[in-house]
Amino acid sequence: MNAHITSALHPDAELLALGKALYSAWQAERAAFVASRDIVNDSAIEAAADTSRKLASQIVALAPKTIDGVRVLAMVWGQAYYLSEQPGQYEGSDSEYPCDRAANAVMSFLLKDVAA
């Protein structure tokens, strides 16, 4: 994924660095879920999700300047709507509303290199 490029010369360097951190936090969240699958009562899942949410708040405060920055912004959506048991798939793909399916398709495309 291009979001792993963190050169200070890149117009979205700050977003890319946050994206790298969100990617790691998101992986930790997924790993915690796979370990217990108890999303309601598992403090490890909640702690990992909290880290992801904090990073997401920082990311949405920045305006992307390149498609790499847009991909980082898409990660915020992906982290919120991914299906824990089906990495690479997100809520909304089976919506009865074409606008939901279209948004899901665009975001899934932007996130194709992020899903693990």
PyRosetta script that sets phi, psi and omega in degrees:
from pyrosetta import init, pose_from_sequence

init()
pose = pose_from_sequence("MNAHITSALHPDAELLALGKALYSAWQAERAAFVASRDIVNDSAIEAAADTSRKLASQIVALAPKTIDGVRVLAMVWGQAYYLSEQPGQYEGSDSEYPCDRAANAVMSFLLKDVAA")
pose.set_psi(1, 137.1)
pose.set_omega(1, -178.7)
pose.set_phi(2, -66.7)
pose.set_psi(2, -18.4)
pose.set_omega(2, -179.9)
pose.set_phi(3, -66.1)
pose.set_psi(3, -10.3)
pose.set_omega(3, 177.9)
pose.set_phi(4, -81.8)
pose.set_psi(4, -7.6)
pose.set_omega(4, 175.3)
pose.set_phi(5, -76.2)
pose.set_psi(5, 124.8)
pose.set_omega(5, -176.7)
pose.set_phi(6, -126.0)
pose.set_psi(6, 25.6)
pose.set_omega(6, 179.4)
pose.set_phi(7, -57.8)
pose.set_psi(7, 134.6)
pose.set_omega(7, 178.5)
pose.set_phi(8, -63.4)
pose.set_psi(8, -18.2)
pose.set_omega(8, 179.4)
pose.set_phi(9, -80.2)
pose.set_psi(9, -16.4)
pose.set_omega(9, -179.1)
pose.set_phi(10, -69.7)
pose.set_psi(10, 136.0)
pose.set_omega(10, -179.1)
pose.set_phi(11, -59.2)
pose.set_psi(11, -24.4)
pose.set_omega(11, 179.5)
pose.set_phi(12, -111.2)
pose.set_psi(12, 32.6)
pose.set_omega(12, -175.5)
pose.set_phi(13, -54.4)
pose.set_psi(13, -43.5)
pose.set_omega(13, -178.6)
pose.set_phi(14, -66.0)
pose.set_psi(14, -43.7)
pose.set_omega(14, 177.3)
pose.set_phi(15, -62.1)
pose.set_psi(15, -42.1)
pose.set_omega(15, -179.0)
pose.set_phi(16, -63.6)
pose.set_psi(16, -39.3)
pose.set_omega(16, 177.6)
pose.set_phi(17, -65.1)
pose.set_psi(17, -42.9)
pose.set_omega(17, 177.1)
pose.set_phi(18, -65.4)
pose.set_psi(18, -36.3)
pose.set_omega(18, 177.6)
pose.set_phi(19, -63.2)
pose.set_psi(19, -39.5)
pose.set_omega(19, 177.2)
pose.set_phi(20, -62.8)
pose.set_psi(20, -42.7)
pose.set_omega(20, 178.6)
pose.set_phi(21, -66.9)
pose.set_psi(21, -40.5)
pose.set_omega(21, 178.4)
pose.set_phi(22, -65.2)
pose.set_psi(22, -40.0)
pose.set_omega(22, 177.7)
pose.set_phi(23, -57.4)
pose.set_psi(23, -46.3)
pose.set_omega(23, 178.8)
pose.set_phi(24, -63.9)
pose.set_psi(24, -43.5)
pose.set_omega(24, 179.7)
pose.set_phi(25, -65.1)
pose.set_psi(25, -40.1)
pose.set_omega(25, 179.7)
pose.set_phi(26, -64.2)
pose.set_psi(26, -41.3)
pose.set_omega(26, 177.0)
pose.set_phi(27, -63.0)
pose.set_psi(27, -39.9)
pose.set_omega(27, 177.8)
pose.set_phi(28, -64.4)
pose.set_psi(28, -39.5)
pose.set_omega(28, 178.2)
pose.set_phi(29, -62.9)
pose.set_psi(29, -45.8)
pose.set_omega(29, 178.7)
pose.set_phi(30, -62.8)
pose.set_psi(30, -42.7)
pose.set_omega(30, 179.9)
pose.set_phi(31, -62.7)
pose.set_psi(31, -40.9)
pose.set_omega(31, 178.5)
pose.set_phi(32, -64.0)
pose.set_psi(32, -39.2)
pose.set_omega(32, 178.5)
pose.set_phi(33, -65.1)
pose.set_psi(33, -46.2)
pose.set_omega(33, -179.5)
pose.set_phi(34, -61.4)
pose.set_psi(34, -35.4)
pose.set_omega(34, -178.6)
pose.set_phi(35, -66.8)
pose.set_psi(35, -34.8)
pose.set_omega(35, -175.6)
pose.set_phi(36, -126.2)
pose.set_psi(36, -31.3)
pose.set_omega(36, -177.0)
pose.set_phi(37, 61.6)
pose.set_psi(37, 9.7)
pose.set_omega(37, 179.1)
pose.set_phi(38, -100.6)
pose.set_psi(38, 77.8)
pose.set_omega(38, -173.5)
pose.set_phi(39, -65.2)
pose.set_psi(39, -21.5)
pose.set_omega(39, -177.9)
pose.set_phi(40, -82.0)
pose.set_psi(40, -41.4)
pose.set_omega(40, -171.0)
pose.set_phi(41, -111.5)
pose.set_psi(41, -1.7)
pose.set_omega(41, -175.0)
pose.set_phi(42, -91.3)
pose.set_psi(42, 114.8)
pose.set_omega(42, -177.5)
pose.set_phi(43, -68.8)
pose.set_psi(43, -26.7)
pose.set_omega(43, 178.5)
pose.set_phi(44, -67.2)
pose.set_psi(44, -40.2)
pose.set_omega(44, 177.1)
pose.set_phi(45, -64.3)
pose.set_psi(45, -45.7)
pose.set_omega(45, -178.7)
pose.set_phi(46, -63.4)
pose.set_psi(46, -41.4)
pose.set_omega(46, 179.3)
pose.set_phi(47, -64.1)
pose.set_psi(47, -43.5)
pose.set_omega(47, 179.3)
pose.set_phi(48, -65.6)
pose.set_psi(48, -41.4)
pose.set_omega(48, 178.7)
pose.set_phi(49, -65.1)
pose.set_psi(49, -37.0)
pose.set_omega(49, 178.7)
pose.set_phi(50, -63.4)
pose.set_psi(50, -41.6)
pose.set_omega(50, 176.8)
pose.set_phi(51, -60.9)
pose.set_psi(51, -44.4)
pose.set_omega(51, 178.6)
pose.set_phi(52, -60.8)
pose.set_psi(52, -43.7)
pose.set_omega(52, -179.4)
pose.set_phi(53, -63.5)
pose.set_psi(53, -39.9)
pose.set_omega(53, 179.3)
pose.set_phi(54, -64.0)
pose.set_psi(54, -43.0)
pose.set_omega(54, 177.9)
pose.set_phi(55, -65.7)
pose.set_psi(55, -39.9)
pose.set_omega(55, 178.7)
pose.set_phi(56, -59.6)
pose.set_psi(56, -40.1)
pose.set_omega(56, 178.6)
pose.set_phi(57, -61.8)
pose.set_psi(57, -37.5)
pose.set_omega(57, 177.7)
pose.set_phi(58, -70.2)
pose.set_psi(58, -39.7)
pose.set_omega(58, -177.7)
pose.set_phi(59, -64.3)
pose.set_psi(59, -46.1)
pose.set_omega(59, -175.9)
pose.set_phi(60, -69.4)
pose.set_psi(60, -12.4)
pose.set_omega(60, 176.8)
pose.set_phi(61, -79.6)
pose.set_psi(61, -10.0)
pose.set_omega(61, -178.2)
pose.set_phi(62, -109.4)
pose.set_psi(62, 139.7)
pose.set_omega(62, 177.9)
pose.set_phi(63, -92.0)
pose.set_psi(63, 124.1)
pose.set_omega(63, 179.5)
pose.set_phi(64, -69.5)
pose.set_psi(64, 147.1)
pose.set_omega(64, 179.6)
pose.set_phi(65, -111.8)
pose.set_psi(65, -14.2)
pose.set_omega(65, -177.1)
pose.set_phi(66, -137.6)
pose.set_psi(66, 170.2)
pose.set_omega(66, 176.7)
pose.set_phi(67, -63.4)
pose.set_psi(67, -30.5)
pose.set_omega(67, 175.8)
pose.set_phi(68, -62.2)
pose.set_psi(68, -41.4)
pose.set_omega(68, 176.8)
pose.set_phi(69, -66.6)
pose.set_psi(69, -37.7)
pose.set_omega(69, 177.1)
pose.set_phi(70, -62.6)
pose.set_psi(70, -39.3)
pose.set_omega(70, 178.0)
pose.set_phi(71, -62.3)
pose.set_psi(71, -38.6)
pose.set_omega(71, 177.2)
pose.set_phi(72, -64.2)
pose.set_psi(72, -44.1)
pose.set_omega(72, 177.5)
pose.set_phi(73, -61.1)
pose.set_psi(73, -38.6)
pose.set_omega(73, 177.3)
pose.set_phi(74, -62.2)
pose.set_psi(74, -29.8)
pose.set_omega(74, 178.6)
pose.set_phi(75, -61.6)
pose.set_psi(75, -31.6)
pose.set_omega(75, 177.9)
pose.set_phi(76, -62.7)
pose.set_psi(76, -46.2)
pose.set_omega(76, 176.6)
pose.set_phi(77, -61.9)
pose.set_psi(77, -46.3)
pose.set_omega(77, -177.8)
pose.set_phi(78, -60.4)
pose.set_psi(78, -41.5)
pose.set_omega(78, -179.8)
pose.set_phi(79, -64.5)
pose.set_psi(79, -34.0)
pose.set_omega(79, -179.0)
pose.set_phi(80, -78.4)
pose.set_psi(80, -30.9)
pose.set_omega(80, -172.1)
pose.set_phi(81, -114.1)
pose.set_psi(81, 6.4)
pose.set_omega(81, -179.3)
pose.set_phi(82, -71.4)
pose.set_psi(82, 152.1)
pose.set_omega(82, 177.6)
pose.set_phi(83, -93.5)
pose.set_psi(83, 112.0)
pose.set_omega(83, -172.8)
pose.set_phi(84, -51.1)
pose.set_psi(84, -37.4)
pose.set_omega(84, -176.1)
pose.set_phi(85, -89.0)
pose.set_psi(85, -3.8)
pose.set_omega(85, -178.1)
pose.set_phi(86, -136.7)
pose.set_psi(86, 74.3)
pose.set_omega(86, -179.8)
pose.set_phi(87, -52.7)
pose.set_psi(87, 138.0)
pose.set_omega(87, -178.7)
pose.set_phi(88, 90.8)
pose.set_psi(88, -2.3)
pose.set_omega(88, 176.9)
pose.set_phi(89, -121.4)
pose.set_psi(89, 144.2)
pose.set_omega(89, -173.5)
pose.set_phi(90, -129.9)
pose.set_psi(90, 153.0)
pose.set_omega(90, 177.6)
pose.set_phi(91, -57.6)
pose.set_psi(91, 142.0)
pose.set_omega(91, 175.4)
pose.set_phi(92, 107.6)
pose.set_psi(92, -11.6)
pose.set_omega(92, -177.2)
pose.set_phi(93, -67.7)
pose.set_psi(93, -22.4)
pose.set_omega(93, -179.5)
pose.set_phi(94, -109.2)
pose.set_psi(94, 19.0)
pose.set_omega(94, -179.5)
pose.set_phi(95, -62.7)
pose.set_psi(95, 150.0)
pose.set_omega(95, 175.4)
pose.set_phi(96, -77.1)
pose.set_psi(96, -11.4)
pose.set_omega(96, -177.3)
pose.set_phi(97, -97.0)
pose.set_psi(97, 122.5)
pose.set_omega(97, 179.7)
pose.set_phi(98, -56.8)
pose.set_psi(98, -34.9)
pose.set_omega(98, -179.1)
pose.set_phi(99, -64.9)
pose.set_psi(99, -37.6)
pose.set_omega(99, 177.2)
pose.set_phi(100, -66.4)
pose.set_psi(100, -43.4)
pose.set_omega(100, -180.0)
pose.set_phi(101, -66.1)
pose.set_psi(101, -37.4)
pose.set_omega(101, 178.8)
pose.set_phi(102, -65.8)
pose.set_psi(102, -45.9)
pose.set_omega(102, 178.1)
pose.set_phi(103, -60.8)
pose.set_psi(103, -42.0)
pose.set_omega(103, 178.6)
pose.set_phi(104, -61.8)
pose.set_psi(104, -42.2)
pose.set_omega(104, -179.2)
pose.set_phi(105, -64.5)
pose.set_psi(105, -43.3)
pose.set_omega(105, 179.3)
pose.set_phi(106, -63.8)
pose.set_psi(106, -48.6)
pose.set_omega(106, -178.1)
pose.set_phi(107, -66.1)
pose.set_psi(107, -40.5)
pose.set_omega(107, 178.4)
pose.set_phi(108, -61.5)
pose.set_psi(108, -38.5)
pose.set_omega(108, 177.1)
pose.set_phi(109, -63.0)
pose.set_psi(109, -46.5)
pose.set_omega(109, 179.7)
pose.set_phi(110, -63.1)
pose.set_psi(110, -28.5)
pose.set_omega(110, -175.7)
pose.set_phi(111, -98.7)
pose.set_psi(111, 7.6)
pose.set_omega(111, -173.2)
pose.set_phi(112, -58.8)
pose.set_psi(112, -28.3)
pose.set_omega(112, 179.3)
pose.set_phi(113, -89.8)
pose.set_psi(113, -4.4)
pose.set_omega(113, -176.5)
pose.set_phi(114, -94.5)
pose.set_psi(114, -33.5)
pose.set_omega(114, -175.9)
pose.set_phi(115, -60.1)
pose.set_psi(115, 137.5)
pose.set_omega(115, 178.7)
pose.set_phi(116, -131.5)
pose.dump_pdb("model.pdb")
